[in-house]
Amino acid sequence: MNRNFEIASHGSTGLALQQNRVLRNTYMLLALSMIPTVIGAMVGIQMQFSFMAGSPVMSFLLFLGIAWGFMYGIEKNKDSSLGVALLLGFTFFMGLMLSRILQVALGFSNGGGMIAMAAGGTGAVFFTMATIATVSKRDFSGMGKFLFIGMIVILLAALANIFFQIPALSLAISAAAVMVFSAYILYDISRIVQGGETNYVSATLSVYLSIYNVFVSLLHLIMALTGERD
């Protein structure tokens, strides 16, 4: 009996160590991924990069195609260094895409302040959700299906609003995105803590996308509510 308890204890300890290692590596790679994102954004601003300059619908679909291509490659190579390289390449591409909304924000007299506010708000959301997932030890995996449905609804609404160009709908989409992707951070960190995600490359990709979407959506809301023209 004592031997069985000892084996179970060692197994539990080993699982906890693995979960902590995945969480630590995820945070480290997440921090590293912000570097190519910032570089991509700075390059995009300097070049006045605009992916949507042509047909908005075709540009939107092309963006999704490139993004999903990167994500497929990352998932296929998540157990090798190539997966890390693809992830960093993807974050550079996402930084380029981010440059457009940053250019718009910098067109306001208080643009720098709004970007800092969105960044601070995103950091606060991440810290809060990560703390809840880590400290509470609750299993939030049941949220997965609802969050996926919410993400699909947001995606379809964003595509529809390319045609309709309704400001109120755009704000509603951004507000919904902040809520859904904030919850996704909670869900993704919880999966690591609970042992449902054992690969730090996949985990980083998921958390990065949630953080990215929270930042973009918050910045859009802040610009709409507090933007000041010269």
C-alpha positions in Angstrom: 0.0 0.0 0.0 2.8 2.4 1.0 4.6 1.6 -2.3 1.5 2.3 -4.3 1.1 5.6 -2.5 4.8 6.4 -3.2 4.4 5.7 -6.9 1.2 7.8 -7.1 3.0 10.6 -5.3 6.0 10.5 -7.7 3.6 10.5 -10.6 1.7 13.5 -9.3 4.9 15.4 -8.7 6.2 14.6 -12.2 3.0 15.9 -13.7 3.1 19.1 -11.7 6.7 19.7 -12.8 5.8 19.1 -16.4 2.9 21.6 -16.2 5.1 24.2 -14.5 7.8 23.7 -17.2 5.2 24.1 -20.0 3.8 27.2 -18.3 7.3 28.7 -17.8 8.4 28.0 -21.4 5.1 29.4 -22.7 5.7 32.7 -20.8 9.3 32.9 -22.0 8.4 32.3 -25.7 5.4 34.6 -25.4 7.8 37.4 -24.2 10.2 36.6 -27.0 7.4 36.7 -29.6 6.7 40.3 -28.7 10.1 41.4 -30.2 9.3 40.4 -33.8 5.8 41.8 -33.3 7.2 45.2 -32.3 9.8 45.1 -35.1 7.1 44.2 -37.7 4.9 47.0 -36.4 7.7 49.5 -36.6 8.7 48.4 -40.1 5.0 48.6 -41.2 4.7 52.2 -39.8 7.8 53.3 -41.6 6.7 51.8 -44.8 3.1 53.0 -44.3 2.1 49.4 -44.9 -1.6 48.8 -45.7 -2.7 45.2 -46.4 -6.3 46.4 -47.1 -5.4 48.9 -49.7 -7.0 46.9 -52.5 -10.2 45.0 -52.2 -11.1 44.8 -48.5 -12.8 41.4 -48.8 -10.0 39.8 -50.9 -7.4 41.3 -48.5 -9.3 39.9 -45.5 -9.4 36.4 -47.0 -5.8 36.6 -48.1 -4.8 37.6 -44.5 -6.8 34.6 -43.1 -5.1 32.3 -45.7 -1.6 33.5 -44.7 -2.4 33.4 -41.0 -3.9 29.9 -41.1 -1.0 28.7 -43.3 1.5 29.9 -40.6 -0.6 28.3 -37.8 -0.8 25.0 -39.7 3.0 25.0 -40.2 3.5 25.8 -36.5 1.3 23.0 -35.3 2.9 20.5 -37.7 6.3 21.4 -36.4 5.5 22.2 -32.8 8.0 19.6 -31.5 11.0 21.0 -33.3 12.9 24.3 -33.5 11.3 24.9 -36.9 8.0 25.4 -35.0 9.6 28.1 -32.9 11.1 29.8 -36.0 7.7 29.7 -37.8 6.0 31.2 -34.7 8.4 34.1 -34.6 7.9 34.6 -38.3 4.2 34.6 -37.8 4.5 37.2 -35.0 6.5 39.5 -37.3 3.7 39.1 -39.9 1.1 40.0 -37.3 3.2 43.0 -36.3 3.1 44.2 -39.9 -0.7 43.8 -39.9 -0.9 45.6 -36.6 0.9 48.6 -38.1 -2.2 49.8 -39.9 -4.3 50.5 -36.8 -1.2 52.0 -35.1 -0.9 54.4 -38.1 -4.5 55.4 -37.6 -4.0 55.9 -33.9 -0.9 58.0 -34.4 -3.0 60.2 -36.7 -4.7 61.5 -33.5 -3.1 64.1 -31.3 -3.3 61.7 -28.3 -2.4 58.6 -30.4 0.7 57.6 -28.3 -1.4 57.8 -25.1 -4.2 55.7 -26.6 -1.7 53.0 -27.7 -0.1 53.0 -24.2 -3.6 52.7 -22.6 -4.5 49.8 -24.9 -1.2 48.1 -24.1 -1.7 48.7 -20.4 -5.3 47.4 -20.5 -4.1 44.3 -22.4 -1.4 43.6 -19.8 -3.9 44.0 -17.0 -6.3 41.6 -18.7 -3.5 39.0 -19.3 -2.3 39.3 -15.7 -5.7 39.0 -14.2 -6.8 36.0 -16.4 -3.5 34.2 -15.9 -3.6 34.7 -12.2 -7.2 33.4 -11.9 -6.3 30.3 -14.0 -3.1 29.6 -12.0 -4.3 30.3 -8.5 -7.9 29.0 -8.6 -6.8 25.6 -10.0 -10.3 25.4 -11.5 -10.8 23.6 -14.8 -12.2 26.1 -17.3 -12.0 23.6 -20.3 -15.8 23.5 -20.5 -15.7 27.1 -21.9 -14.0 25.9 -25.1 -17.1 25.2 -27.3 -18.8 28.5 -26.3 -15.7 30.5 -26.9 -15.2 28.9 -30.3 -18.7 29.7 -31.3 -18.2 33.3 -30.1 -15.0 33.6 -32.1 -16.8 32.4 -35.3 -19.6 34.9 -34.8 -17.1 37.7 -34.3 -15.3 36.6 -37.5 -18.5 36.5 -39.6 -19.7 39.8 -38.2 -16.3 41.4 -39.0 -16.5 40.1 -42.6 -20.1 41.3 -42.9 -19.2 44.8 -41.7 -16.6 45.1 -44.4 -19.7 45.5 -46.7 -22.0 47.4 -44.3 -19.5 49.7 -42.7 -21.7 50.3 -39.6 -19.8 52.2 -36.9 -22.0 50.9 -34.1 -21.6 47.3 -35.3 -17.8 47.8 -35.5 -17.7 48.9 -31.8 -20.0 46.0 -30.8 -17.6 43.6 -32.5 -14.6 45.1 -30.7 -16.4 44.9 -27.3 -17.4 41.3 -27.9 -13.8 40.5 -29.0 -12.3 41.9 -25.8 -14.7 39.7 -23.8 -14.2 36.5 -25.8 -10.4 36.7 -26.2 -10.0 37.7 -22.6 -11.9 34.5 -21.7 -9.7 32.6 -24.2 -6.6 33.7 -22.2 -8.2 32.2 -19.1 -9.1 29.0 -21.0 -5.7 28.6 -22.5 -3.7 29.1 -19.3 -6.1 26.9 -17.5 -5.4 24.1 -20.0 -1.7 24.3 -19.3 -2.3 24.3 -15.5 -4.7 21.4 -15.7 -2.3 19.4 -18.0 -4.6 19.6 -21.1 -1.9 21.4 -23.1 1.6 19.9 -22.9 3.3 21.7 -25.8 4.6 25.2 -25.1 4.8 26.2 -28.8 1.1 25.4 -29.3 0.2 27.1 -26.0 2.2 30.2 -26.9 0.4 30.5 -30.3 -3.0 30.3 -28.6 -2.2 32.8 -25.9 -0.5 35.2 -28.3 -3.5 35.3 -30.6 -5.8 36.1 -27.7 -3.5 38.9 -26.4 -3.2 40.3 -30.0 -6.9 40.4 -30.5 -7.6 42.0 -27.0 -5.0 44.7 -27.8 -6.4 45.5 -31.3 -10.0 45.5 -30.0 -9.2 47.7 -27.0 -7.3 50.2 -29.2 -10.2 50.4 -31.6 -12.6 51.1 -28.7 -10.3 53.6 -27.1 -9.8 55.5 -30.4 -13.6 55.6 -31.0 -14.3 56.9 -27.4 -11.3 59.2 -26.7 -9.6 60.0 -30.0 -8.7 63.6 -30.4 -8.0 65.3 -33.7 -5.6 68.2 -33.9 
